[in-house]
Amino acid sequence: MSSTRQSAVVVGVSGSRASGAALQWAAAEARRRSAPLRIVRSWDRQFHADYSPAAGWLTPDQQRGAATAELAAEVRAAFGAAVPDEVATELTEGVAGRTLVNLSADADLLVLGSGSPAAESVGPVIRACLSHAHCPVVLVRPADQ
C-alpha cells in the first residue's frame, strides 16, 4: 500500500505589510497547486530586565492574545469572512525562525514576506529559514517596493 502526501504550502505571517503580501502569494500558489495552505504566526515571550520600567509590559497571556488577534486580522484581510476549507491557521509559541524551519520539514514550499530588497539586510527569521529550511523558500516583497 502506498501513501501519497499532498503538497503543502506554509506561510509565516507577522502582521507586517510584507507578510500580508506573502500570504496573498502563498494562497494563490496553494490554489494553483491544489494544495493545503498552513498560515503560521509564531510568538515568543518578551522578557524584560528587572531594572526596566514595568509600564507597558504585556503578560504572556496578553502577548498570546495579541498574536492571536494579529493572525485573525491577517486571515480576514486575505480571505474575508469565508476562509477556504483547505486553509489552516496555527499559532505557535517560540522563536519564529526555529518554528518555521521545523514546519518546513512537512512542507513543499515555505513562503515569507521580506520588506528588504537586499539579501544581506534580511532579518534573523529569514536568515534562519534560508539557511536551514527543509524545502524551497520563497520571499515575497510588497508590490509597491
Helices and strands as residue ranges (DSSP letters): E 9-12, H 17-33, E 37-43, H 60-79, E 87-93, H 96-104, E 109-113, G 119-121, H 124-132, E 137-140
